[in-house]
Amino acid sequence: MTIYYASFKRPYLEQIVDFVLRHYAGVVTNVKIIVPNTITCSALQSVFLSRAPSGVSLLPNIIPLSSIASESDVSYKVPSESLEVIGYLEQKLLLIDIIKRYQGFDDKKFSLLQASYLSDQLIRLFYEVAAGDVDIEALPDIIEIDSAAHWTATTNFLLYAYNLWQEAIRNSEKIDAVTQQKLIFDIESRERDNITIMVGIISDAVYVKDFMKSLSGRKDGIVILPPFDPLKLADVISPVSPLYKIKSIIDHAGVKISDLQNIDIAGGASPAANIQYIQVENFFEEAELIVSLAIDVASQDRVAIVTNNRDLVNLCEIALNKYGYELQNMHGKSLLATKVAEFSLLLAEAALLGDVKKFTALIKTPFLFSDMVCQFDLKILRRPAIDDIEQLLEVVDASEDQAIKEWLGNLWKPLSTLYDFRNKKAQFADLVNVHVDVMNALSD
């Protein structure tokens, strides 16, 4: 059983195309390539047309992951009673009615507006529960005896809503989208009759990871993960790391890290994949992946990162400066006016004006949280009678933990400098450097 990964040294899509043309040129129409989204479909088709031999116009079947259910060779095999999927609006109306009838919160009922908003959240939650094969009925078992009353009440509400939602779907003689997708993937795994290549897909859904495991274990199946360094998988990976999901897929498939193969080196029956558009949890993960790609091609004079999202631009700027690379923000927006810089200024203000509660809350946000912040919280912040920053510093000074002392000392100077920038015009590069100093001080 083998899983492949792509090289950072060549464009991702070109690796896929070159492999397919090299190994499957004679049967290219019998190759199915599953990609994360429709944007990748169009991009991969364009690369095929640009790199295929002159006069060759036959292409493999390139589809996004979401379109597997619509493939003619799969959809006709689905039992007729499993074809009709309940629509989003229909689910929303069912849940609004369920929510409004609930009386478990001290006889307080939800308004129509509250029920409408909450129904959207529940649809997403129930989708994740189903996709992750989570036993929602087991929720009461994980509640400790001294758990807060509101958590118990919330759990009871979730079980009530989930069970009635499932019952309503059954009564409508329809199925939810996850149930249909599981059925489709099961059929695709068992009855596949073509060469299937799964490219650049990262998912938490258990049925998708099961499909990838099945695919990687068959001669006519190939899985190529996004570009990454396999050596980094040997370390303990935090759930907030961009590599966390990649490692979970590898572990789920039962593949050893040492068995991973670089698609550019592997000469057997497997193609490569690299998609510049990778599914991630948030902008922070996306920025880290983009920067890792940019650094590997930085031997060129210039590297362009093109996006229409200003927040993502700002995060890429910060990450690139951390590695000492010069950059120009083509949006022309001052970093000091961005949300990221505003957040850092709030952190500096909280520290320098003595607001220990605000400072504590800010460093615990997902953007800054790290192992060192966790240690700082456990060993310092949770002590009683720390009402202001001055007392906090006294506790740190009295501590025997040199790592925390050094970490906080390294943080304080750039915070002061960053706070000073609020009242003066600073050079863009200076501001970025100070901001990076703050981020580095808050990381391990």
C-alpha positions in Angstrom: 0.0 0.0 0.0 1.5 3.3 -1.1 0.6 6.9 -1.0 2.4 9.5 -3.1 3.2 13.1 -2.5 4.2 15.9 -4.9 7.5 17.7 -5.1 7.9 21.4 -4.2 10.4 21.8 -7.0 8.0 21.6 -10.0 4.4 23.0 -10.6 1.9 20.6 -9.1 -0.4 20.3 -12.0 2.5 19.7 -14.4 3.6 16.7 -12.4 0.2 15.2 -12.7 -0.1 15.7 -16.4 3.5 14.5 -17.1 2.8 11.3 -15.2 -0.5 10.5 -16.9 1.0 11.2 -20.3 4.1 9.1 -19.5 2.2 6.1 -18.1 -1.3 6.1 -19.5 -1.0 7.9 -22.9 -2.5 4.9 -24.7 -5.5 4.6 -22.3 -5.9 8.2 -21.2 -9.7 8.1 -21.7 -9.9 5.3 -19.1 -8.3 7.5 -16.5 -10.4 9.3 -13.9 -8.8 12.1 -11.9 -10.7 13.3 -8.8 -9.7 16.8 -7.7 -10.8 19.0 -4.8 -13.0 21.5 -6.8 -14.2 22.8 -10.2 -11.4 25.4 -10.3 -8.8 22.7 -10.3 -10.7 20.8 -13.0 -10.4 23.7 -15.4 -6.8 24.4 -14.5 -5.8 20.7 -15.0 -7.6 20.5 -18.3 -5.7 23.6 -19.5 -2.3 22.1 -18.5 -3.2 18.9 -20.3 -3.9 20.7 -23.5 -0.7 22.8 -23.2 1.6 19.9 -22.5 0.0 17.1 -24.6 1.7 16.2 -27.9 0.6 18.3 -30.9 -2.8 17.2 -32.3 -3.7 15.2 -29.1 -7.1 16.4 -27.8 -8.2 13.4 -25.7 -8.3 14.1 -22.0 -8.9 11.9 -18.9 -12.1 12.3 -17.1 -11.4 15.1 -14.6 -14.1 15.7 -11.9 -14.3 17.4 -8.5 -14.9 15.3 -5.4 -18.4 16.6 -5.1 -19.4 15.3 -8.5 -18.7 11.6 -7.9 -22.4 11.1 -7.2 -23.4 12.5 -10.6 -21.1 10.2 -12.6 -23.2 8.1 -14.9 -21.4 4.8 -14.1 -22.1 5.3 -10.4 -25.4 7.0 -10.1 -27.4 4.3 -11.9 -26.1 1.7 -9.4 -27.6 3.6 -6.4 -30.8 2.0 -5.1 -33.8 4.1 -6.2 -34.9 4.7 -2.6 -31.5 6.3 -1.9 -31.6 8.8 -4.8 -33.6 11.7 -3.4 -31.6 13.8 -1.0 -33.4 16.2 1.3 -32.7 19.8 0.3 -31.1 22.5 2.5 -34.2 24.6 2.7 -36.3 21.6 3.6 -33.9 20.7 6.4 -33.9 24.3 7.7 -37.7 24.4 7.9 -37.8 21.1 9.7 -35.2 22.2 12.2 -36.9 25.6 12.8 -40.1 23.7 13.8 -38.1 21.3 16.0 -36.2 24.2 17.7 -39.3 26.3 18.3 -41.0 23.3 20.0 -38.2 22.7 22.4 -38.9 23.6 26.0 -35.8 22.3 27.8 -34.2 25.7 28.6 -36.2 26.7 31.7 -39.4 27.0 29.7 -37.9 29.6 27.5 -38.7 29.1 23.8 -36.7 30.2 20.8 -38.1 33.0 18.6 -38.5 32.5 14.9 -35.3 34.6 14.2 -33.3 32.6 16.8 -34.6 29.3 15.5 -33.7 30.3 11.9 -30.2 31.3 12.8 -29.7 28.2 15.0 -31.0 25.8 12.3 -28.1 26.8 10.0 -25.6 26.0 12.7 -27.3 22.6 13.4 -27.3 21.6 9.8 -23.5 22.2 9.6 -23.0 20.4 13.0 -25.1 17.4 12.0 -23.2 17.1 8.7 -19.9 17.0 10.5 -21.2 14.5 13.0 -22.3 12.2 10.2 -19.2 12.7 8.0 -17.0 12.0 11.0 -18.9 8.9 12.1 -19.4 10.6 15.5 -21.8 8.8 17.9 -23.9 11.7 19.1 -25.8 9.5 21.4 -22.6 9.0 23.4 -22.4 12.7 24.3 -24.0 12.3 27.8 -21.3 9.6 28.6 -18.5 12.1 28.2 -20.0 14.6 30.6 -18.3 14.6 34.0 -20.4 14.6 37.2 -19.3 18.2 38.0 -19.9 19.5 34.5 -21.6 22.8 34.1 -25.4 22.7 34.0 -25.5 24.6 30.7 -23.4 21.9 29.0 -25.8 19.2 30.2 -28.7 21.3 28.9 -27.0 21.9 25.6 -26.3 18.2 25.2 -29.9 17.3 25.9 -31.0 19.9 23.3 -28.6 18.5 20.6 -29.8 14.9 21.1 -33.4 16.1 21.0 -32.9 18.0 17.8 -30.7 15.4 16.1 -33.1 12.5 16.7 -36.2 14.5 15.6 -34.3 15.7 12.5 -33.4 12.1 11.6 -36.9 11.0 12.1 -38.3 13.8 10.0 -35.9 12.9 7.1 -37.0 9.2 7.3 -40.7 10.2 7.3 -40.1 12.3 4.2 -38.7 9.1 2.5 -35.5 10.9 1.7 -31.9 10.7 2.9 -29.4 13.3 4.0 -26.4 14.3 1.8 -23.8 12.5 3.9 -25.7 9.2 3.8 -25.9 9.4 0.0 -22.2 10.3 -0.3 -21.2 7.4 1.9 -23.3 5.1 -0.4 -21.8 6.6 -3.5 -18.2 6.2 -2.2 -18.9 2.7 -1.2 -20.1 1.8 -4.7 -17.1 3.6 -6.3 -14.7 1.7 -4.0 -16.2 -1.7 -4.9 -17.2 -1.4 -8.5 -14.6 0.9 -10.0 -13.7 -0.1 -13.6 -11.1 2.5 -14.5 -7.8 3.9 -13.4 -8.6 6.4 -10.6 -6.3 9.1 -9.4 -7.1 11.1 -6.3 -5.3 14.4 -6.3 -4.6 17.0 -3.6 -7.7 16.1 -1.4 -7.6 16.6 2.3 -10.7 15.7 4.3 -11.9 15.0 7.8 -14.8 12.9 6.5 -14.2 9.2 7.5 -15.9 7.9 4.3 -13.5 10.0 2.2 -10.5 8.7 4.1 -11.9 5.1 3.8 -12.1 5.7 0.0 -8.6 6.9 -0.1 -7.4 3.9 1.9 -9.2 1.6 -0.5 -7.8 3.4 -3.5 -4.2 3.4 -2.4 -4.4 -0.4 -1.9 -5.4 -1.2 -5.4 -3.4 -1.5 -8.6 -5.7 0.8 -10.5 -6.0 3.3 -7.7 -3.6 6.2 -6.9 -3.6 8.8 -4.1 -1.4 11.8 -4.4 -1.4 14.2 -1.4 -0.5 17.9 -1.6 3.2 18.9 -1.5 4.8 18.5 1.9 8.0 17.3 3.5 7.6 13.8 4.8 10.4 14.3 7.3 8.2 16.7 9.2 5.6 14.0 9.8 7.9 12.2 12.1 7.4 14.8 14.8 4.3 15.2 17.0 2.0 17.4 15.0 -0.4 19.8 16.6 -4.0 19.8 15.5 -3.6 23.4 14.3 -0.7 22.5 12.0 -1.4 22.3 8.2 0.2 18.9 8.2 -2.2 17.5 10.8 -4.9 16.4 8.3 -2.3 15.0 6.0 -0.9 12.8 8.7 -4.3 11.7 9.8 -5.0 10.4 6.2 -1.7 8.6 6.1 -2.3 7.0 9.5 -5.9 6.1 8.5 -4.6 4.3 5.4 -2.1 2.4 7.5 0.9 3.6 5.5 4.3 4.1 7.1 6.0 7.5 6.6 9.0 5.7 5.3 6.9 4.1 2.6 5.7 7.4 1.2 7.0 8.0 -2.4 7.7 11.2 -4.2 5.8 11.2 -7.4 8.7 12.7 -9.4 10.9 9.9 -8.3 8.5 6.9 -8.3 8.6 5.2 -11.7 5.8 2.7 -11.2 2.0 2.9 -11.5 1.3 6.2 -9.9 1.0 9.8 -11.0 1.7 12.9 -9.1 -0.5 15.7 -8.0 0.0 19.3 -6.9 -2.8 21.7 -6.8 -2.2 25.3 -6.0 -5.7 25.4 -4.6 -5.8 23.2 -1.6 -8.7 22.7 0.8 -7.8 24.0 4.2 -9.5 24.9 7.5 -8.7 28.7 7.5 -6.6 31.5 6.1 -3.7 30.8 8.5 -3.2 27.2 7.2 -3.6 28.5 3.6 -1.0 31.2 4.1 1.5 28.7 5.5 1.0 26.3 2.5 1.3 29.2 0.0 4.5 30.4 1.7 6.0 27.0 1.7 5.5 26.8 -2.0 6.9 30.3 -2.6 10.0 29.6 -0.6 10.8 26.5 -2.7 10.8 28.5 -6.0 12.5 31.6 -4.4 15.6 31.0 -6.5 13.8 33.0 -9.2 14.0 36.8 -9.2 10.4 37.2 -8.2 7.5 35.1 -7.0 3.9 36.3 -7.4 1.2 35.3 -5.0 -2.2 36.2 -6.6 -5.3 36.4 -4.5 -8.3 38.7 -4.2 -8.5 38.2 -0.4 -6.7 41.0 1.5 -6.7 39.1 4.8 -4.8 36.2 3.1 -2.4 38.7 1.5 -1.6 40.1 5.0 -1.0 36.7 6.5 1.3 35.7 3.5 3.2 38.9 4.0 3.8 38.2 7.7 4.9 34.6 7.0 7.3 35.5 4.2 9.0 38.2 6.3 9.5 35.7 9.0 11.8 33.8 6.7 13.6 37.0 5.6 12.0 37.4 2.1 11.3 40.9 0.7 7.9 41.5 -0.7 5.6 44.1 -2.1 1.9 44.3 -1.3 0.3 45.0 -4.6 -2.9 45.9 -2.9 -1.1 49.0 -1.6 -2.8 48.8 1.8 -0.9 49.8 4.9 -0.2 46.8 7.1 -1.0 49.0 10.1 -4.6 49.3 9.0 -5.1 45.6 8.6 -7.0 43.3 11.0 -3.8 41.4 11.7 -1.9 44.5 12.7 -4.9 45.8 14.6 -4.9 42.5 16.6 -1.2 42.9 17.4 -1.7 46.4 18.5 -4.5 45.3 20.8 -2.2 42.7 22.3 0.5 45.4 22.9 -2.1 47.8 24.3 -3.4 45.1 26.7 0.1 44.3 27.9 1.5 47.9 28.2 -1.7 49.3 29.9 -1.9 46.6 32.4 -5.1 44.8 31.3 -4.1 41.2 32.2 -7.5 39.8 31.4 -7.4 41.2 27.9 -3.8 40.1 27.4 -4.6 36.6 28.6 -7.6 36.4 26.2 -5.7 37.6 23.2 -2.7 35.2 23.5 -5.2 32.3 23.9 -6.8 32.9 20.5 -6.3 30.2 17.8 -4.1 32.7 15.9 -1.5 32.8 18.7 -2.0 29.7 20.7 1.0 27.5 21.0 2.7 25.0 23.4 4.5 27.8 25.1 1.2 29.8 25.6 -0.3 26.6 27.0 2.6 26.3 29.5 2.4 30.0 30.4 -1.3 29.5 31.1 -0.9 26.4 33.2 2.1 27.6 35.2 1.5 31.3 35.6 -1.9 32.6 34.5 -4.0 30.2 36.6 -2.5 31.3 39.8 -4.8 33.4 42.0 -4.4 37.1 42.8 -3.0 38.2 39.4 -5.0 41.4 38.8 -2.6 43.3 36.5 0.4 43.0 34.3 2.7 44.2 37.1 1.7 41.3 39.3 2.0 39.0 36.4 5.6 40.0 35.8 6.4 39.6 39.5 5.1 36.0 39.4 7.1 35.3 36.3 10.3 36.8 37.9 9.8 34.5 40.9 9.2 31.5 38.7 12.0 28.9 38.2 10.9 28.3 34.6 13.6 29.9 32.5 11.9 29.1 29.3 8.8 31.2 30.2 11.0 34.0 31.5 12.9 34.1 28.2 9.8 33.8 26.1 8.0 36.7 27.9 11.2 38.8 27.9 11.5 38.4 24.1 7.9 39.4 23.7 8.0 42.6 25.7 10.3 44.7 23.7 8.6 44.2 20.3 5.2 44.8 22.0 6.5 48.2 23.2 7.8 49.1 19.7 4.6 47.9 18.0 2.5 50.0 20.4 4.6 53.1 19.6 3.7 52.7 15.9 0.1 53.6 16.7 1.1 57.3 17.1 3.7 57.7 14.3 4.2 56.9 10.7 6.4 53.8 10.5 8.2 52.3 7.6 6.3 49.3 6.2 9.3 47.0 6.5 9.9 48.0 10.1 6.4 47.4 11.0 6.3 44.0 9.5 9.6 43.1 11.2 8.3 44.1 14.6 5.0 42.3 14.0 7.0 39.1 13.1 9.1 39.5 16.3 5.8 39.5 18.3 4.5 36.4 16.5 7.9 34.6 16.9 7.9 35.4 20.6 4.4 33.9 20.9 5.4 30.7 19.1 7.5 27.7 20.1 
